[in-house]
Amino acid sequence: MDILITGGTGGIGHAMVDILSQLDSVNVNALWHLTPPPENTCRVQWHRADVTDEKDVTELARKLARIDWIINTTGKLHSDNLKPEKNLQQFEAAAFAEMIRINTLPTLLLAKHFTHALKRSPSPRLAVLSARVGSISDNRLGGWYSYRCAKAALNMAVKSISIEWQRTIPKSCVVALHPGTTDTPLSKPFQHNVPAGKLFPPHRVASDLIKIIESLTPAQTGQFLAYDGTVIDW
């Protein structure tokens, strides 16, 4: 089985690379952009690519003519100059555009350019990391405008891709996955609010999500699933 993992040097992405690369029947292709991969992952085929750049994604699809799973773990919540908004007065157009570029765009580019590669698989999967805060029906606190909107847009992309692929790739399954709060740099500034027992190590999260992806059937395409397999309302 051939798997492509984006964000392969990130917290959850690297944990997935580590777990899947130890399986004899799996060939792992992992992407990195700014952070080079560790040297001790010789069983992994590493590719440097910016998944927000259509030229890079096009070239990657040319190299990888057959893929069974695509797992997109690329995402961004904050940076030194960018924080989730607490109110409308903190909203900035540039930050909003950046959230869409990192959190939403890559899934659409990957789906567009890897459609042909996935068609060759007997059991194609596209799984993307979303977040519960992207659920419109679950939003009870407000705030975090840019990140919430970017993840909600990602969820809509997942749903639309799943509908199209039901016609063009009938055996496919496309899902958005909520990993829970994971102990990575992405969640670090916000971990003080996490209830006891709800901050998960990356390898535990990666293992849970891989089990979900393994068990998926075409009947589940277009769903938004939590790390424990429960369905989240859009």
N, CA and C of each residue as an Amber inpcrd file, in Angstrom:
protein
   702
   0.8360000  -1.1890000   0.0000000   0.0000000   0.0000000   0.0000000
   0.8740000   1.2430000   0.0000000   0.4980000   2.2370000  -0.7820000
   1.2640000   3.4760000  -0.9100000   0.5160000   4.6260000  -0.2450000
   1.1880000   5.2890000   0.6860000   0.5550000   6.3480000   1.4800000
   1.3400000   7.6400000   1.3340000   0.6170000   8.7430000   1.2030000
   1.2210000  10.0730000   1.1750000   0.7580000  10.8290000   2.4070000
   1.7200000  11.3390000   3.1790000   1.4210000  12.0950000   4.3950000
   2.0070000  13.4880000   4.2480000   1.1570000  14.5030000   4.3050000
   1.6610000  15.8690000   4.2970000   1.9550000  16.2920000   5.7380000
   2.8100000  17.3010000   5.8770000   3.1750000  17.7300000   7.2330000
   3.9190000  16.6500000   7.9830000   4.7840000  15.9300000   7.2680000
   5.4420000  14.7580000   7.8400000   6.4350000  15.0370000   8.9450000
   6.8230000  16.2940000   9.1390000   7.7250000  16.6280000  10.2390000
   6.9940000  17.3430000  11.3810000   5.6660000  17.4720000  11.2640000
   4.8740000  18.0550000  12.3410000   4.5670000  17.0330000  13.4130000
   3.8670000  17.4520000  14.4490000   3.6080000  16.5650000  15.5910000
   2.8410000  15.3140000  15.2280000   1.6120000  15.4640000  14.7660000
   0.7970000  14.3060000  14.4040000   1.3170000  13.6610000  13.1250000
   1.7020000  14.4710000  12.1610000   2.2000000  13.9350000  10.8980000
   3.4130000  13.0480000  11.0790000   4.3600000  13.4850000  11.9010000
   5.5610000  12.6840000  12.1160000   5.2390000  11.4050000  12.8700000
   4.3090000  11.4630000  13.8090000   3.9050000  10.2530000  14.5320000
   3.2720000   9.2510000  13.5720000   2.4910000   9.7410000  12.6200000
   1.9030000   8.8500000  11.6150000   2.9770000   8.2300000  10.7310000
   3.9300000   9.0420000  10.3160000   5.0460000   8.5340000   9.5130000
   5.7780000   7.4320000  10.2680000   6.0270000   7.6660000  11.5510000
   6.7620000   6.7070000  12.3740000   6.0070000   5.3790000  12.4800000
   4.7070000   5.4460000  12.7200000   3.9050000   4.2270000  12.8840000
   3.7660000   3.4700000  11.5650000   3.3960000   4.1620000  10.5150000
   3.1130000   3.5070000   9.2390000   4.3740000   2.9830000   8.5530000
   5.5000000   3.6590000   8.7620000   6.7430000   3.2300000   8.1060000
   7.3010000   1.9390000   8.7040000   6.7730000   1.5320000   9.8450000
   7.2180000   0.2810000  10.4620000   6.4470000  -0.9330000   9.9500000
   5.4420000  -0.6980000   9.1140000   4.6450000  -1.7910000   8.5640000
   5.2630000  -2.2750000   7.2550000   5.4850000  -3.5720000   7.1490000
   6.1650000  -4.1240000   5.9800000   5.3950000  -3.9200000   4.6870000
   4.0910000  -3.8620000   4.7720000   3.2680000  -3.7880000   3.5640000
   2.9780000  -2.3590000   3.1100000   3.6170000  -1.3940000   3.7570000
   3.2990000   0.0060000   3.4880000   4.5240000   0.7550000   2.9660000
   4.3220000   1.5210000   1.9020000   5.3390000   2.4460000   1.4000000
   4.8900000   3.8590000   1.7550000   5.6820000   4.5470000   2.5720000
   5.3040000   5.8760000   3.0460000   6.0580000   6.9490000   2.2760000
   5.3100000   7.8570000   1.6870000   5.8480000   9.0820000   1.1070000
   5.4350000  10.2300000   2.0120000   6.3940000  10.9750000   2.5150000
   6.0960000  12.0500000   3.4660000   6.6260000  13.3760000   2.9320000
   5.8920000  14.4260000   3.2270000   6.2730000  15.7590000   2.7520000
   6.8210000  16.6190000   3.8820000   7.7870000  17.4320000   3.5140000
   8.2600000  18.4710000   4.4190000   8.4620000  19.7330000   3.6060000
   8.4310000  20.8610000   4.2860000   8.6060000  22.1230000   3.5760000
   9.7120000  22.9610000   4.2110000   9.5250000  23.3830000   5.4680000
  10.4950000  24.2460000   6.1360000  11.3750000  23.4920000   7.1210000
  10.8310000  22.4500000   7.7590000  11.5840000  21.6910000   8.7530000
  12.0830000  20.3850000   8.1470000  13.3960000  20.2010000   7.9920000
  13.9230000  18.9680000   7.3900000  13.5490000  17.7390000   8.2140000
  13.3990000  16.5870000   7.5560000  13.0470000  15.3640000   8.2820000
  14.2140000  14.8490000   9.1060000  13.9500000  14.0840000  10.1490000
  15.0250000  13.4710000  10.9340000  15.7700000  12.4450000  10.0980000
  16.9930000  12.1700000  10.4710000  17.8350000  11.2830000   9.6800000
  17.5080000   9.8090000   9.8860000  16.7700000   9.4760000  10.9370000
  16.5510000   8.0630000  11.2790000  15.2700000   7.4910000  10.6790000
  14.7860000   8.0870000   9.5880000  13.5860000   7.5730000   8.9240000
  13.9310000   7.1250000   7.5080000  14.8900000   6.2110000   7.4100000
  15.3990000   5.7820000   6.1090000  14.3670000   4.9890000   5.3130000
  13.3410000   4.4610000   5.9760000  12.3320000   3.6780000   5.2680000
  11.2630000   4.5630000   4.6290000  11.4000000   5.8520000   4.7830000
  10.4180000   6.7990000   4.2710000  10.9840000   7.5210000   3.0530000
  10.1580000   7.6800000   2.0350000  10.5280000   8.4950000   0.8800000
  10.0980000   9.9340000   1.1600000  11.0880000  10.7920000   1.4060000
  10.7880000  12.1810000   1.7430000  10.7820000  13.0480000   0.4940000
   9.8470000  13.9840000   0.4520000   9.7370000  14.9270000  -0.6610000
   9.5690000  16.3270000  -0.0800000  10.3550000  17.2550000  -0.5950000
  10.1660000  18.6380000  -0.1640000   9.1490000  19.3040000  -1.0860000
   8.0790000  19.8190000  -0.4960000   7.0270000  20.4520000  -1.2920000
   6.2150000  21.3950000  -0.4170000   5.7520000  22.4600000  -1.0330000
   4.8420000  23.3990000  -0.3850000   3.4450000  23.0770000  -0.8870000
   2.6050000  22.5070000  -0.0370000   1.2850000  22.0630000  -0.4900000
   0.3070000  23.2160000  -0.6850000   0.7530000  24.4470000  -0.4460000
  -0.0700000  25.6060000  -0.8010000   0.3210000  26.1580000  -2.1650000
   1.3110000  25.5460000  -2.8080000   1.8000000  25.9770000  -4.1170000
   1.3590000  24.9510000  -5.1570000   0.5150000  25.3430000  -6.0770000
  -0.0320000  24.3810000  -7.0360000   1.0470000  23.7700000  -7.9230000
   2.0960000  24.5160000  -8.2080000   3.1830000  23.9500000  -9.0110000
   3.8450000  22.7830000  -8.2890000   4.0770000  22.9460000  -6.9880000
   4.6910000  21.8690000  -6.2040000   3.7890000  20.6410000  -6.1470000
   2.4950000  20.8580000  -5.9500000   1.5700000  19.7270000  -5.8650000
   1.4550000  19.0250000  -7.2140000   1.4500000  19.7940000  -8.2880000
   1.4020000  19.2130000  -9.6320000   2.6120000  18.3300000  -9.8800000
   3.7880000  18.8170000  -9.5170000   5.0180000  18.0540000  -9.7170000
   5.0400000  16.8070000  -8.8560000   4.5540000  16.9090000  -7.6490000
   4.4960000  15.7520000  -6.7580000   3.5750000  14.6760000  -7.3270000
   2.4350000  15.0850000  -7.8530000   1.4980000  14.1330000  -8.4460000
   2.0970000  13.4620000  -9.6720000   2.9480000  14.1750000 -10.3690000
   3.6170000  13.5750000 -11.5310000   4.5630000  12.4640000 -11.0840000
   5.2230000  12.6520000  -9.9440000   6.1630000  11.6530000  -9.4310000
   5.4510000  10.4310000  -8.8470000   4.3110000  10.6740000  -8.1980000
   3.6050000   9.6080000  -7.4880000   2.3500000   9.2440000  -8.2780000
   2.4960000   8.3170000  -9.1940000   1.4210000   8.0050000 -10.1280000
   0.3320000   7.1270000  -9.5230000   0.6190000   6.4910000  -8.3830000
  -0.3760000   5.6400000  -7.7270000  -0.2830000   5.8310000  -6.2230000
  -1.4010000   6.1600000  -5.6130000  -1.4680000   6.3670000  -4.1630000
  -2.7630000   5.7320000  -3.6540000  -2.6740000   5.0800000  -2.4890000
  -3.8630000   4.4900000  -1.8740000  -4.4900000   5.4150000  -0.8360000
  -3.6400000   6.0010000  -0.0090000  -4.1260000   6.9270000   1.0150000
  -3.4020000   8.2520000   0.8830000  -4.1400000   9.3370000   1.0490000
  -3.5440000  10.6470000   1.2970000  -4.0190000  11.1010000   2.6690000
  -3.0710000  11.4200000   3.5370000  -3.3940000  11.9360000   4.8730000
  -2.8080000  13.3400000   4.9650000  -3.6630000  14.3350000   5.0060000
  -3.2050000  15.7170000   5.0520000  -3.2360000  16.2220000   6.4920000
  -2.0590000  16.3640000   7.0810000  -1.9700000  16.8470000   8.4660000
  -1.5240000  18.3060000   8.5370000  -1.3970000  18.9670000   7.3950000
  -0.9510000  20.3530000   7.3710000  -1.9820000  21.2650000   8.0200000
  -1.5350000  22.1620000   8.8740000  -2.4570000  23.0920000   9.5120000
  -1.7060000  24.1500000  10.3000000  -2.4130000  25.2170000  10.6040000
  -1.8050000  26.3170000  11.3530000  -2.8750000  26.9830000  12.2140000
  -2.5280000  27.2510000  13.4530000  -3.4190000  27.9460000  14.3770000
  -2.8520000  29.2930000  14.8070000  -1.5360000  29.3520000  14.9660000
  -0.9220000  30.5830000  15.4490000   0.5330000  30.6520000  14.9910000
   1.1290000  31.8120000  15.1600000   2.5630000  32.0230000  14.9400000
   2.9780000  33.1710000  15.8320000   4.2340000  33.6040000  15.7100000
   4.7060000  34.7100000  16.5510000   3.8760000  35.9740000  16.3370000
   3.4080000  36.1690000  15.1080000   2.6880000  37.3980000  14.7760000
   1.2020000  37.1720000  14.5290000   0.7270000  35.9750000  14.8270000
  -0.6600000  35.6430000  14.5090000  -1.2680000  34.8440000  15.6560000
  -2.3310000  35.3710000  16.2260000  -2.9990000  34.7060000  17.3470000
  -4.4890000  34.5670000  17.0460000  -5.1360000  33.5230000  17.5650000
  -6.5910000  33.4260000  17.4030000  -7.2880000  34.6420000  18.0090000
  -8.2640000  35.1780000  17.2830000  -8.9390000  36.3870000  17.7230000
  -9.8870000  36.1130000  18.8880000  -9.8620000  36.9810000  19.8830000
 -10.8160000  36.8930000  20.9910000 -12.0870000  37.6870000  20.6890000
 -11.9840000  38.6610000  19.7690000 -13.1430000  39.4790000  19.4030000
 -12.9330000  40.0380000  18.0010000 -13.9490000  40.6690000  17.4660000
 -13.9000000  41.1800000  16.0960000 -12.8380000  42.2570000  15.9040000
 -12.5450000  43.0150000  16.9480000 -11.5700000  44.0890000  16.8140000
 -10.1590000  43.5510000  16.5440000  -9.9260000  42.2850000  16.8510000
  -8.6250000  41.6830000  16.5900000  -8.5380000  41.0350000  15.2090000
  -9.6480000  40.9970000  14.4840000  -9.6660000  40.3770000  13.1600000
  -8.8520000  41.2010000  12.1690000  -8.0080000  40.4990000  11.3810000
  -7.2160000  41.1530000  10.3360000  -7.3220000  40.3500000   9.0500000
  -7.5100000  41.0540000   7.9470000  -7.7110000  40.3920000   6.6590000
  -6.5280000  39.5110000   6.2740000  -5.3200000  39.9750000   6.5520000
  -4.1300000  39.2050000   6.1740000  -4.0570000  37.8930000   6.9530000
  -4.3990000  37.9250000   8.2280000  -4.3930000  36.7100000   9.0420000
  -5.4590000  35.7300000   8.5550000  -6.6280000  36.2520000   8.1770000
  -7.6870000  35.4130000   7.6470000  -7.2320000  34.7050000   6.3700000
  -6.6110000  35.4560000   5.4730000  -6.1260000  34.8660000   4.2210000
  -5.0730000  33.7980000   4.4860000  -4.2240000  34.0320000   5.4760000
  -3.1840000  33.0580000   5.8220000  -3.8030000  31.7700000   6.3700000
  -4.8310000  31.8890000   7.1850000  -5.4960000  30.7020000   7.7240000
  -6.1400000  29.8710000   6.6160000  -6.7650000  30.5380000   5.6590000
  -7.3620000  29.8290000   4.5190000  -6.2760000  29.1590000   3.6840000
  -5.1890000  29.8630000   3.4780000  -4.0970000  29.3350000   2.6380000
  -3.4990000  28.0690000   3.2380000  -3.3110000  28.0350000   4.5340000
  -2.6580000  26.8880000   5.1690000  -3.6430000  25.7690000   5.4940000
  -4.8220000  26.1260000   5.9790000  -5.7460000  25.1210000   6.5040000
  -6.7420000  24.5730000   5.4870000  -7.0320000  25.3310000   4.4440000
  -8.0750000  24.9270000   3.4940000  -7.5300000  24.5690000   2.1180000
  -6.6940000  25.4260000   1.5710000  -6.2190000  25.2700000   0.1890000
  -5.5420000  23.9270000  -0.1010000  -4.6310000  23.4180000   0.7580000
  -3.9000000  22.2020000   0.3960000  -4.7890000  21.0040000   0.0680000
  -5.8680000  20.8110000   0.7920000  -6.7430000  19.6640000   0.5320000
  -7.3480000  19.7400000  -0.8620000  -7.7400000  20.9230000  -1.2820000
  -8.3070000  21.0860000  -2.6220000  -7.2610000  20.8250000  -3.6980000
  -6.0420000  21.3060000  -3.4930000  -4.9820000  21.0740000  -4.4730000
  -4.6190000  19.5950000  -4.5450000  -4.5180000  18.9440000  -3.3960000
  -4.1910000  17.5200000  -3.3730000  -5.2790000  16.6990000  -4.0510000
  -6.5370000  17.0080000  -3.7610000  -7.6390000  16.2720000  -4.3770000
  -7.6530000  16.4810000  -5.8860000  -7.4260000  17.6990000  -6.3220000
  -7.4290000  17.9990000  -7.7530000  -6.3640000  17.2200000  -8.4970000
  -5.1410000  17.2360000  -7.9700000  -4.0170000  16.6930000  -8.7390000
  -3.7540000  15.2140000  -8.4740000  -4.3440000  14.6510000  -7.4260000
  -4.1380000  13.2230000  -7.1520000  -5.3760000  12.3720000  -7.4630000
  -6.3610000  12.9550000  -8.0950000  -7.5400000  12.1800000  -8.4740000
  -7.1530000  10.9700000  -9.3160000  -6.3260000  11.1790000 -10.3230000
  -5.9350000  10.0890000 -11.2200000  -5.1650000   9.0040000 -10.4660000
  -4.2570000   9.4190000  -9.5700000  -3.4600000   8.4470000  -8.8080000
  -4.3470000   7.6080000  -7.8990000  -5.3290000   8.2270000  -7.2740000
  -6.2180000   7.5060000  -6.3690000  -7.1560000   6.5660000  -7.1230000
  -7.4790000   6.9050000  -8.3580000  -8.3480000   6.0370000  -9.1590000
  -7.7340000   4.6610000  -9.3720000  -6.4210000   4.5690000  -9.2910000
  -5.7260000   3.3080000  -9.5150000  -5.7400000   2.4080000  -8.2840000
  -6.2080000   2.9480000  -7.1530000  -6.2140000   2.1760000  -5.9090000
  -7.5210000   1.3970000  -5.7580000  -7.4600000   0.1870000  -5.2030000
  -8.6950000  -0.5600000  -4.9370000  -9.4610000  -0.0260000  -3.7250000
  -8.7910000   0.7870000  -2.8850000  -9.4320000   1.2940000  -1.6710000
  -8.8960000   2.6890000  -1.3350000  -9.1920000   3.6800000  -2.1750000
  -8.6070000   5.0090000  -1.9950000  -9.1960000   5.7740000  -0.8140000
  -8.3230000   6.4880000  -0.1000000  -8.7240000   7.2660000   1.0620000
  -8.0980000   8.6660000   0.9920000  -8.8790000   9.6660000   1.3370000
  -8.3760000  11.0210000   1.5720000  -8.8680000  11.4370000   2.9460000
  -7.9400000  11.5510000   3.8850000  -8.2690000  11.9290000   5.2570000
  -7.5280000  13.2170000   5.6000000  -8.2420000  14.1910000   6.1200000
  -7.6180000  15.4830000   6.4260000  -7.8940000  15.8430000   7.8820000
  -6.9120000  16.4740000   8.5150000  -7.0950000  16.9040000   9.9010000
  -7.8640000  18.2170000   9.9290000  -9.0280000  18.1680000  10.5290000
  -9.8210000  19.3610000  10.7390000  -9.7840000  19.6730000  12.2370000
 -10.8310000  20.2710000  12.7640000 -10.9010000  20.5800000  14.1930000
 -12.3580000  20.7820000  14.5660000 -12.7060000  20.3860000  15.7750000
 -14.0930000  20.5420000  16.2160000 -14.5310000  22.0040000  16.1700000
 -13.6000000  22.9350000  16.3460000 -13.9770000  24.3600000  16.3070000
 -14.4190000  24.7850000  14.9100000 -14.2270000  23.9300000  13.9160000
 -14.7290000  24.2150000  12.5810000 -16.1690000  23.7950000  12.3850000
 -16.7620000  23.1630000  13.3870000 -18.1660000  22.7680000  13.3140000
 -19.0490000  23.9770000  13.6040000 -19.9220000  24.3210000  12.6710000
 -20.8140000  25.4610000  12.8670000 -21.8220000  25.1680000  13.9720000
 -22.3930000  23.9720000  13.9720000 -23.4140000  23.6400000  14.9650000
 -22.8390000  23.4970000  16.3670000 -21.5230000  23.2470000  16.4660000
 -20.9050000  23.0500000  17.7850000 -20.3190000  24.3530000  18.3520000
 -20.4170000  25.4370000  17.5930000 -19.8020000  26.6990000  18.0160000
 -20.6790000  27.3970000  19.0530000 -20.2180000  27.3700000  20.2960000
 -20.9630000  28.0080000  21.3900000 -20.1700000  29.1190000  22.0790000
 -18.9190000  29.3030000  21.6550000 -18.0680000  30.2920000  22.3220000
 -17.7290000  31.4820000  21.4400000 -17.8440000  31.3250000  20.1150000
 -17.4590000  32.4080000  19.2180000 -15.9470000  32.6020000  19.1970000
 -15.5040000  33.7490000  18.6980000 -14.0780000  34.0270000  18.6180000
 -13.3540000  33.1410000  17.6190000 -12.0390000  33.2540000  17.6170000
 -11.1910000  32.4560000  16.7340000 -11.7130000  32.4970000  15.2970000
 -12.0610000  33.6790000  14.8400000 -12.7580000  33.8310000  13.5620000
 -12.0120000  33.2000000  12.3840000 -10.7630000  33.5340000  12.2440000
 -10.0280000  33.0810000  11.0590000  -9.8430000  31.5650000  11.0540000
  -9.4650000  31.0140000  12.1880000  -9.2220000  29.5700000  12.2610000
 -10.5290000  28.7990000  12.1190000 -11.5730000  29.2490000  12.8130000
 -12.8700000  28.5860000  12.6920000 -13.3600000  28.5930000  11.2410000
 -13.2590000  29.7570000  10.5980000 -13.7360000  29.8650000   9.2110000
 -12.9180000  28.9830000   8.2800000 -11.6060000  28.9230000   8.4880000
 -10.7450000  28.1070000   7.6260000 -11.0610000  26.6270000   7.7710000
 -11.3080000  26.1780000   9.0020000 -11.6400000  24.7700000   9.2120000
 -13.0550000  24.4550000   8.7340000 -13.9870000  25.3840000   8.8800000
 -15.3250000  25.1800000   8.3380000 -15.2690000  25.0900000   6.8150000
 -14.4300000  25.9220000   6.2000000 -14.2550000  25.8610000   4.7430000
 -13.6160000  24.5440000   4.3400000 -12.6640000  24.0650000   5.1340000
 -12.0550000  22.7570000   4.8810000 -13.1190000  21.6640000   4.9290000
 -13.9810000  21.7230000   5.9310000 -15.0420000  20.7210000   6.0480000
 -15.9590000  20.7250000   4.8260000 -16.2720000  21.9210000   4.3190000
 -17.0980000  22.0060000   3.1170000 -16.3690000  21.4260000   1.9130000
 -15.0560000  21.6650000   1.8360000 -14.2720000  21.0870000   0.7430000
 -14.3160000  19.5640000   0.8010000 -14.1550000  19.0130000   2.0020000
 -14.2140000  17.5550000   2.1830000 -15.5630000  17.0090000   1.7170000
 -16.6370000  17.6640000   2.1180000 -17.9720000  17.2070000   1.7410000
 -18.1610000  17.2520000   0.2260000 -17.7390000  18.3500000  -0.3920000
 -17.9140000  18.4960000  -1.8400000 -17.0630000  17.5050000  -2.6220000
 -15.8200000  17.3020000  -2.1890000 -14.9540000  16.3180000  -2.8380000
 -15.5720000  14.9290000  -2.7460000 -16.1040000  14.6100000  -1.5720000
 -16.6960000  13.2790000  -1.3740000 -17.8670000  13.0500000  -2.3190000
 -18.6670000  14.0760000  -2.5590000 -19.8210000  13.9430000  -3.4490000
 -19.3720000  13.7270000  -4.8890000 -18.3930000  14.5090000  -5.3350000
 -17.8920000  14.3380000  -6.7030000 -17.2580000  12.9670000  -6.8840000
 -16.4560000  12.5520000  -5.8970000 -15.7600000  11.2670000  -6.0280000
 -16.6820000  10.0660000  -5.8890000 -17.8620000  10.2450000  -5.3250000
 -18.8260000   9.1500000  -5.3320000 -19.2040000   8.7710000  -6.7620000
 -19.1350000   9.7540000  -7.6530000 -19.4120000   9.4980000  -9.0680000
 -18.1740000   9.0420000  -9.8190000 -17.0210000   9.6790000  -9.5330000
 -15.8320000   9.4400000 -10.3510000 -14.8720000   8.4060000  -9.7610000
 -14.8820000   8.2510000  -8.4360000 -14.0590000   7.2340000  -7.7560000
 -14.9770000   6.5340000  -6.7440000 -15.8530000   5.6560000  -7.1980000
 -16.9060000   5.1000000  -6.3450000 -16.4040000   4.3880000  -5.0870000
 -15.1880000   3.8520000  -5.1100000 -14.6780000   3.1220000  -3.9490000
 -13.9800000   4.0340000  -2.9370000 -13.9280000   5.3130000  -3.2090000
 -13.1820000   6.2370000  -2.3580000 -13.9330000   6.5580000  -1.0720000
 -13.1610000   7.0280000  -0.0890000 -13.7290000   7.5460000   1.1520000
 -12.9530000   8.8040000   1.5310000 -13.6790000   9.8970000   1.6810000
 -13.0860000  11.1970000   2.0040000 -13.6510000  11.6520000   3.3450000
 -12.7820000  11.9110000   4.3040000 -13.2530000  12.2870000   5.6360000
 -12.4100000  13.4130000   6.2290000 -13.0500000  14.1860000   7.1030000
 -12.3550000  15.1430000   7.9630000 -12.2330000  14.5040000   9.3400000
 -11.0800000  14.6640000   9.9650000 -10.8140000  14.0400000  11.2590000
 -10.4670000  15.0930000  12.3110000 -11.1110000  14.9860000  13.4500000
 -10.7820000  15.8340000  14.6040000  -9.8720000  15.0390000  15.5390000
  -8.6100000  15.4560000  15.6990000  -7.6660000  14.6580000  16.4870000
  -7.7680000  14.8400000  17.9950000  -8.5780000  15.7910000  18.4430000
  -8.5480000  16.1310000  19.8600000  -7.3680000  17.0470000  20.1340000
  -7.2450000  17.5160000  21.3460000  -6.1320000  18.4010000  21.6990000
  -4.8730000  17.5620000  21.8920000  -3.9100000  17.7960000  21.0330000
  -2.7000000  16.9870000  21.0070000  -1.5260000  17.7990000  21.5310000
  -0.6430000  17.1410000  22.2400000   0.5000000  17.8240000  22.8500000
   1.5590000  18.1290000  21.7920000   1.3060000  19.1760000  21.0080000
   2.2070000  19.6220000  19.9520000   2.3700000  21.1370000  20.0620000
   3.3170000  21.7190000  19.3390000   3.4670000  23.1820000  19.3700000
   2.2020000  23.9310000  18.9600000   1.3520000  23.3220000  18.1150000
   0.1320000  23.9970000  17.6740000  -0.7830000  24.3150000  18.8550000
  -0.8750000  23.3840000  19.8080000  -1.7920000  23.5810000  20.9360000
  -1.1180000  24.1490000  22.1750000   0.2090000  24.2800000  22.1590000
   0.9590000  24.6240000  23.3670000   0.4240000  25.8490000  24.1090000
   0.1150000  26.9720000  23.4280000  -0.3380000  28.1530000  24.1820000
  -1.7080000  27.9950000  24.8170000  -2.4420000  26.9330000  24.4680000
  -3.8220000  26.8090000  24.9160000  -4.0510000  25.5900000  25.8070000
  -2.9780000  24.9280000  26.1910000  -3.1300000  23.6770000  26.9310000
  -3.5960000  23.8740000  28.3680000  -3.4610000  25.0870000  28.9050000
  -3.8570000  25.3040000  30.2980000  -5.3700000  25.1890000  30.4900000
  -6.1230000  25.2790000  29.3980000  -7.5780000  25.1710000  29.4830000
  -8.0930000  23.7630000  29.2180000  -7.1920000  22.8400000  28.9370000
  -7.6100000  21.4840000  28.5630000  -7.9460000  20.6840000  29.8310000
  -9.1040000  20.0380000  29.8580000  -9.4680000  19.2280000  31.0330000
  -8.4880000  18.0830000  31.2450000  -8.3740000  17.6300000  32.4600000
  -7.4760000  16.5180000  32.7810000  -7.8320000  15.2890000  31.9490000
  -6.8050000  14.6770000  31.3910000  -7.0010000  13.4730000  30.5910000
  -7.3850000  13.7230000  29.1540000  -7.4840000  15.0020000  28.7440000
  -7.8950000  15.3210000  27.3730000  -6.7720000  15.9270000  26.5270000
  -5.5460000  15.9060000  27.0540000  -4.3890000  16.3250000  26.2690000
  -3.6510000  15.0510000  25.8530000  -3.6450000  14.7570000  24.5670000
  -3.1820000  13.4660000  24.1070000  -1.7890000  13.5490000  23.4850000
  -0.9230000  12.5460000  23.7220000   0.3900000  12.4990000  23.0620000
   0.2200000  12.2060000  21.5760000   1.1140000  12.7300000  20.7410000
   0.9720000  12.5770000  19.2880000   0.8570000  11.1380000  18.8150000
   1.6300000  10.2090000  19.3900000   1.5850000   8.8280000  18.9220000
   0.2410000   8.1740000  19.2410000  -0.3510000   8.5300000  20.3600000
  -1.6770000   7.9930000  20.6850000  -2.6970000   8.4960000  19.6630000
  -2.6350000   9.7960000  19.3500000  -3.5630000  10.3730000  18.3780000
  -3.3560000   9.7530000  17.0020000  -2.0960000   9.6500000  16.5850000
  -1.7980000   9.0710000  15.2760000  -2.3200000   7.6510000  15.1750000
  -2.1180000   6.8670000  16.2240000  -2.5940000   5.4860000  16.2330000
  -4.1170000   5.4280000  16.1310000  -4.8090000   6.2830000  16.8880000
  -6.2720000   6.3160000  16.8480000  -6.7710000   6.6740000  15.4530000
  -6.1490000   7.6810000  14.8380000  -6.6110000   8.1350000  13.5250000
  -6.3140000   7.1110000  12.4380000  -5.1760000   6.4610000  12.5230000
  -4.8400000   5.4200000  11.5420000  -5.8470000   4.2790000  11.6150000
  -6.2460000   3.8940000  12.8250000  -7.2470000   2.8340000  12.9820000
  -8.5630000   3.2370000  12.3370000  -8.9380000   4.5010000  12.4770000
 -10.1680000   4.9780000  11.8530000 -10.0600000   4.9020000  10.3330000
  -8.9350000   5.3860000   9.7990000  -8.7580000   5.3760000   8.3460000
  -8.7770000   3.9500000   7.8030000  -8.1370000   3.0350000   8.5300000
  -8.1150000   1.6270000   8.1140000  -9.5200000   1.0410000   8.0280000
 -10.3930000   1.4480000   8.9140000 -11.7210000   0.8360000   9.0200000
 -12.7620000   1.4990000   8.1240000 -12.4100000   2.5850000   7.4580000
 -13.3830000   3.3310000   6.6640000 -13.9460000   2.5020000   5.5140000
 -15.1860000   2.7710000   5.1840000 -15.8240000   2.1920000   4.0070000
 -16.3820000   3.3320000   3.1600000 -16.6310000   3.0930000   1.8780000
 -17.2130000   4.1470000   1.0240000 -18.5180000   4.7140000   1.5680000
 -19.2470000   3.9410000   2.3550000 -20.5040000   4.4340000   2.9270000
 -20.2790000   5.5730000   3.9120000 -19.0570000   5.7170000   4.4180000
 -18.7510000   6.7730000   5.3920000 -18.1810000   8.0250000   4.7410000
 -18.0570000   8.0350000   3.4330000 -17.4470000   9.1860000   2.7760000
 -18.2370000  10.4590000   3.0620000 -17.5060000  11.5540000   3.2370000
 -18.1310000  12.8330000   3.5200000 -18.4270000  13.0780000   4.9770000
 -17.9180000  12.2360000   5.8670000 -18.1900000  12.4110000   7.2950000
 -17.0900000  13.2150000   7.9920000 -17.4380000  13.7450000   9.1430000
 -16.5370000  14.4810000  10.0310000 -16.4600000  13.6420000  11.3040000
 -15.3020000  13.0290000  11.5480000 -15.1690000  12.0470000  12.6210000
 -14.1780000  12.5140000  13.6840000 -14.4910000  12.2530000  14.9330000
 -13.5770000  12.5260000  16.0360000 -12.5980000  11.3720000  16.1900000
 -11.5820000  11.5870000  17.0020000 -10.5250000  10.5950000  17.2290000
 -11.0450000   9.2810000  17.7870000 -12.2280000   9.3190000  18.4080000
 -12.8120000   8.0840000  18.9600000 -13.8140000   7.4460000  18.0030000
 -13.8990000   7.9730000  16.7810000 -14.7650000   7.3860000  15.7710000
 -16.1850000   7.9420000  15.7410000 -16.5470000   8.7990000  16.6850000
 -17.8800000   9.3720000  16.6960000 -18.0210000  10.4370000  15.6160000
 -19.2360000  10.5710000  15.0990000 -19.5150000  11.5530000  14.0550000
 -19.7710000  12.9240000  14.6720000 -19.1360000  13.9320000  14.1200000
 -19.3280000  15.3220000  14.5690000 -20.2590000  16.0120000  13.5720000
 -21.2260000  16.7500000  14.0590000 -22.1280000  17.4920000  13.1860000
 -21.3740000  18.6400000  12.5080000 -21.7080000  18.8810000  11.2670000
 -21.0570000  19.9710000  10.5440000 -21.3950000  21.3410000  11.1710000
